[in-house]
Amino acid sequence: MRKIGEKNLSTECRICKGIRRAVLSAAMLSLLALTACSTGQAKTADSPVQGGDEQGGEIFISAAASLKPVMEEILIPGFTKSHPVFTVTGTYDSSGKLQKQIEEGLEADLFLSAATKQMDALNEKGLVDPASVTLLLENQIVLIVPEGSEDSYGSFTDIEKAAVIAIGDPDSVPAGQYAKEALTQTGLWDSLNTKLSLGTNVTEVLNWVAEGSADAGIVYATDAATTQRVKVIAPAPEGSLSERVLYPAAILSDSGNRDGAELFLAYLKSSEAKDAFSSYGFSPLPE
């Protein structure tokens, strides 16, 4: 079994945190001053909504890798269009790695995890606001193979036919934890152990299968839907997972932009965001 090593969080993270916010604040003040000097210029009907009393600033999001496509392509552009005084910066990786980085001081206002385990760990350490914790989405794990090889597989347990199997590292990647549980419950984990290649996040696993470096892999259904280079064979068998694949979100206790974080979290629960999540294969959860 081979494991991809984790990168250490840069020690510059904490130092640059205050600088970045200070620079952004100065820029916003300059913009407001220029606006005040232009009071004689009337606003047109096409002018963007400026957010009323919103103070703006930068919002830092730490999100599971499986959320990157919908966040970057739909949700962040949609939010900043409605709230142009804000900018949003996303960091994406396995939930376990993001949890560790937050514990070490990663600059973040919101954390979106692909499992409740990592969120619970941060909550226990007082690093997230417990009142803000929200279950946003549900996903499922599926067996995938490279395009063109699907005829050799007919069910989830046919994964044993593969010579090289890619899954996320169960020590830090929620999709890998779910994969291990499903394979254990189907009685395959021990026999497949020597065939496993462990990825640092689910996107890496997806890419290994898509490029043919692995004969099969287990990823989220939403990740499999982002490329035509893999084929879905089957979801994990019913009853093979003890818990549903849930995605919680929460505001960090030391958020430097609490107002912005609250606005973005509220946006993620809006009908517009739910439609976007659904279009990418997620199942939005009722509040």
Disulfide bonds with the S-S distance in Angstrom:
none
